[in-house]
């Protein structure tokens, strides 16, 4: 493919100077049901076709992610009823749209009716009928949401919608042809990925993390979203980290283990139930995710959280528990992963590394003295965002500061669901400093 050759030359020339671009646009379309997330080969193939279209002509985006909520007939098994309740609660808030102007990234969540979750997740299912249906459903959703998309500053929604609508003509002729395309496309991507530094390959945005995180966690293992032993590579760690980022904005002085207890209760885990295999494994994953989430966001973690994570690692490597629960024997990869986790936790457990909770990092404090910065709590003092769900007096958080002095602001409810998102000028906002709270629920 011509693009692959030119990209290979470009990447090789820019590796040491500036971030390289792997592909004109990355596109991920996945399915979600109450008991599955990801997968769905017809959806994935539709995303790959969108990437190929972007390699031929600009489609208005650099990054696109879509989650199709898939319905499942019948009643969930007892151990999945909590997951089903969470899924239904999230489904009730659809559709959800997020636009990140600085990244040219569009994220969508919508309800799908082209197949049940069970039908979509059949192995080796490269159904041309479902690929075409997925494209048509996405195009219809985008058209329905034109008024909302038109309000997103910097988003060329017309160009992107036209690109999606044109995909049907490029769908391979048979199921077998789609499977061939799917594997060839991913092989090309893998070849290009090998040329990138690991942080570019994993698309780590260092601006979203504490400056010390890059030094303390200088190994792609810590940032992997697919390695189950990585702090945030499993479902538990991934979900907890997203919640932690939101929670710490308004609970910087609250002990992090209070957040962990609240999160486990919200997930339906009984604190009195200490001897259950699934509960123990999930609690251990969550404790590790919390400690490393704090390191990524704040450059360290408090001693109590670090000790909890170390204890979790110890349990996961305890031969007596492995024998009792029938866990698989430790593998070299597992031992190596836990050794990396333990080494970091031990290295930061010194007085010079630990900051009092609630005290901003010096660079962050200086930014706040000078005005609004990433993660600042901001109050709207203008009326022009009322139609977007943010009237005067609304409080949100800065999620992006642009070179031209504009601020992208997100307003969320107490559960972390986005209520409004908009780009404002400095005159539209004022820094809002909440009183410190010791309550995890405040």
ChimeraX attribute file (.defattr): number of C-alpha atoms within 10 A of each C-alpha:
attribute: neighborCount
match mode: 1-to-1
recipient: residues
	/A:1	7
	/A:2	7
	/A:3	13
	/A:4	16
	/A:5	10
	/A:6	11
	/A:7	18
	/A:8	17
	/A:9	12
	/A:10	14
	/A:11	19
	/A:12	14
	/A:13	12
	/A:14	13
	/A:15	15
	/A:16	11
	/A:17	7
	/A:18	9
	/A:19	14
	/A:20	19
	/A:21	20
	/A:22	21
	/A:23	19
	/A:24	20
	/A:25	21
	/A:26	20
	/A:27	25
	/A:28	19
	/A:29	26
	/A:30	23
	/A:31	26
	/A:32	20
	/A:33	20
	/A:34	20
	/A:35	13
	/A:36	14
	/A:37	17
	/A:38	16
	/A:39	17
	/A:40	25
	/A:41	24
	/A:42	30
	/A:43	27
	/A:44	21
	/A:45	29
	/A:46	29
	/A:47	25
	/A:48	20
	/A:49	24
	/A:50	25
	/A:51	22
	/A:52	20
	/A:53	19
	/A:54	21
	/A:55	17
	/A:56	10
	/A:57	10
	/A:58	14
	/A:59	22
	/A:60	20
	/A:61	22
	/A:62	18
	/A:63	18
	/A:64	19
	/A:65	16
	/A:66	20
	/A:67	20
	/A:68	25
	/A:69	25
	/A:70	25
	/A:71	21
	/A:72	16
	/A:73	8
	/A:74	6
	/A:75	9
	/A:76	15
	/A:77	9
	/A:78	9
	/A:79	8
	/A:80	12
	/A:81	15
	/A:82	17
	/A:83	18
	/A:84	19
	/A:85	13
	/A:86	14
	/A:87	18
	/A:88	15
	/A:89	11
	/A:90	15
	/A:91	18
	/A:92	10
	/A:93	12
	/A:94	13
	/A:95	14
	/A:96	16
	/A:97	18
	/A:98	18
	/A:99	21
	/A:100	20
	/A:101	18
	/A:102	12
	/A:103	12
	/A:104	16
	/A:105	19
	/A:106	21
	/A:107	17
	/A:108	19
	/A:109	22
	/A:110	20
	/A:111	18
	/A:112	19
	/A:113	14
	/A:114	19
	/A:115	15
	/A:116	15
	/A:117	25
	/A:118	14
	/A:119	14
	/A:120	20
	/A:121	19
	/A:122	12
	/A:123	10
	/A:124	11
	/A:125	17
	/A:126	24
	/A:127	19
	/A:128	21
	/A:129	12
	/A:130	22
	/A:131	25
	/A:132	20
	/A:133	19
	/A:134	25
	/A:135	24
	/A:136	18
	/A:137	19
	/A:138	22
	/A:139	20
	/A:140	14
	/A:141	17
	/A:142	21
	/A:143	17
	/A:144	11
	/A:145	14
	/A:146	13
	/A:147	11
	/A:148	13
	/A:149	19
	/A:150	13
	/A:151	13
	/A:152	19
	/A:153	12
	/A:154	14
	/A:155	19
	/A:156	15
	/A:157	22
	/A:158	15
	/A:159	13
	/A:160	19
	/A:161	19
	/A:162	14
	/A:163	19
	/A:164	21
	/A:165	17
	/A:166	16
	/A:167	18
	/A:168	17
	/A:169	9
	/A:170	11
	/A:171	19
	/A:172	16
	/A:173	10
	/A:174	13
	/A:175	19
	/A:176	14
	/A:177	13
	/A:178	22
	/A:179	20
	/A:180	13
	/A:181	17
	/A:182	20
	/A:183	12
	/A:184	12
	/A:185	17
	/A:186	12
	/A:187	12
	/A:188	12
	/A:189	14
	/A:190	13
	/A:191	12
	/A:192	20
	/A:193	19
	/A:194	11
	/A:195	18
	/A:196	21
	/A:197	15
	/A:198	17
	/A:199	17
	/A:200	16
	/A:201	17
	/A:202	14
	/A:203	14
	/A:204	14
	/A:205	10
	/A:206	12
	/A:207	9
	/A:208	14
	/A:209	17
	/A:210	19
	/A:211	16
	/A:212	15
	/A:213	19
	/A:214	15
	/A:215	10
	/A:216	17
	/A:217	18
	/A:218	13
	/A:219	13
	/A:220	15
	/A:221	19
	/A:222	20
	/A:223	21
	/A:224	20
	/A:225	18
	/A:226	13
	/A:227	14
	/A:228	16
	/A:229	22
	/A:230	25
	/A:231	29
	/A:232	28
	/A:233	19
	/A:234	18
	/A:235	16
	/A:236	19
	/A:237	26
	/A:238	18
	/A:239	15
	/A:240	21
	/A:241	22
	/A:242	13
	/A:243	15
	/A:244	20
	/A:245	17
	/A:246	16
	/A:247	19
	/A:248	19
	/A:249	13
	/A:250	21
	/A:251	23
	/A:252	17
	/A:253	16
	/A:254	18
	/A:255	17
	/A:256	23
	/A:257	17
	/A:258	13
	/A:259	21
	/A:260	20
	/A:261	17
	/A:262	15
	/A:263	18
	/A:264	17
	/A:265	12
	/A:266	12
	/A:267	11
	/A:268	13
	/A:269	19
	/A:270	12
	/A:271	11
	/A:272	6
	/A:273	9
	/A:274	11
	/A:275	8
	/A:276	9
	/A:277	14
	/A:278	11
	/A:279	17
	/A:280	17
	/A:281	14
	/A:282	16
	/A:283	21
	/A:284	23
	/A:285	25
	/A:286	29
	/A:287	27
	/A:288	27
	/A:289	26
	/A:290	27
	/A:291	27
	/A:292	30
	/A:293	25
	/A:294	23
	/A:295	24
	/A:296	25
	/A:297	19
	/A:298	20
	/A:299	23
	/A:300	25
	/A:301	26
	/A:302	20
	/A:303	16
	/A:304	13
	/A:305	21
	/A:306	25
	/A:307	18
	/A:308	18
	/A:309	25
	/A:310	22
	/A:311	16
	/A:312	21
	/A:313	19
	/A:314	14
	/A:315	16
	/A:316	20
	/A:317	16
	/A:318	12
	/A:319	13
	/A:320	11
	/A:321	13
	/A:322	15
	/A:323	11
	/A:324	9
	/A:325	11
	/A:326	10
	/A:327	13
	/A:328	8
	/A:329	11
	/A:330	14
	/A:331	9
	/A:332	8
	/A:333	10
	/A:334	15
	/A:335	14
	/A:336	13
	/A:337	18
	/A:338	18
	/A:339	12
	/A:340	15
	/A:341	23
	/A:342	18
	/A:343	11
	/A:344	16
	/A:345	23
	/A:346	12
	/A:347	10
	/A:348	19
	/A:349	16
	/A:350	10
	/A:351	8
	/A:352	7
	/A:353	12
	/A:354	14
	/A:355	15
	/A:356	10
	/A:357	16
	/A:358	14
	/A:359	12
	/A:360	14
	/A:361	14
	/A:362	9
	/A:363	11
	/A:364	16
	/A:365	13
	/A:366	12
	/A:367	14
	/A:368	16
	/A:369	10
	/A:370	9
	/A:371	12
	/A:372	20
	/A:373	21
	/A:374	19
	/A:375	22
	/A:376	23
	/A:377	23
	/A:378	23
	/A:379	21
	/A:380	24
	/A:381	17
	/A:382	17
	/A:383	12
	/A:384	13
	/A:385	19
	/A:386	13
	/A:387	9
	/A:388	13
	/A:389	13
	/A:390	23
	/A:391	16
	/A:392	16
	/A:393	14
	/A:394	17
	/A:395	20
	/A:396	25
	/A:397	25
	/A:398	22
	/A:399	19
	/A:400	22
	/A:401	18
	/A:402	12
	/A:403	8
	/A:404	7
	/A:405	9
	/A:406	15
	/A:407	23
	/A:408	21
	/A:409	27
	/A:410	23
	/A:411	21
	/A:412	16
	/A:413	10
	/A:414	10
	/A:415	9
	/A:416	13
	/A:417	13
	/A:418	16
	/A:419	14
	/A:420	20
	/A:421	24
	/A:422	21
	/A:423	20
	/A:424	19
	/A:425	12
	/A:426	14
	/A:427	10
	/A:428	18
	/A:429	22
	/A:430	17
	/A:431	18
	/A:432	15
	/A:433	11
	/A:434	9
	/A:435	8
	/A:436	13
	/A:437	13
	/A:438	13
	/A:439	12
	/A:440	19
	/A:441	11
	/A:442	9
